[in-house]
Amino acid sequence: MKPMDYVAILGFANQINQRQAYLAKDLAEKLTSRGFGVGVGNLSGIFQQALKTTKACGGATMAIIEKDLSKQEHKDCDILLSSSSQKTKHQALSTRCIGGIVIGGGPGTLKLIQHFLDRNKKIIAIDGSGGIVPSELVEGVILSHSVDQALALLTQ
């Protein structure tokens, strides 16, 4: 049997707005329906919504978090790995996932994006999702206008 392909969801770990929650839910549902697992680097914000939705849809989840977060609620994680630092977390997530889709985010998201790009993996950002999108994105990030377009770009 072929190992699961995971797609990372990147974005805000803090409080999110209704649009960002909707995008995370829609993305998780569509990744699951296409047979992808969902990979995240945190357990709150965008990631909490994505993990919860993925599990509700019968999908596979993986979280790679920093050790100080390992006491957080993680009932929606099939695989929970801890790392010693943000850098090692980013390295592990970008190695284990085939690519990533960005819903907003800040400085930490930019660092993770660079790890994916350094590995020649696709990163697609959903336009209008807030934070660093699109004003602070680095060269190599593909901008999409919807979840459906992001998934099409990721898989082509």
Sequence and secondary structure as in RCSB ss.txt:
>XXXX:A:sequence
MKPMDYVAILGFANQINQRQAYLAKDLAEKLTSRGFGVGVGNLSGIFQQALKTTKACGGATMAIIEKDLSKQEHK
DCDILLSSSSQKTKHQALSTRCIGGIVIGGGPGTLKLIQHFLDRNKKIIAIDGSGGIVPSELVEGVILSHSVDQA
LALLTQ
>XXXX:A:secstr
     EEEEEE SS   HHHHHHHHHHHHHHHHTT EEEES SSTHHHHHHHHHHHTT  EEEEEEGGGTTS  T
T SEEEEESSHHHHHHHHHHHEEEEEEES  HHHHHHHHHHHHTT EEEEETTSBTTBTTT  TT EEESSHHHH
HHHHH 
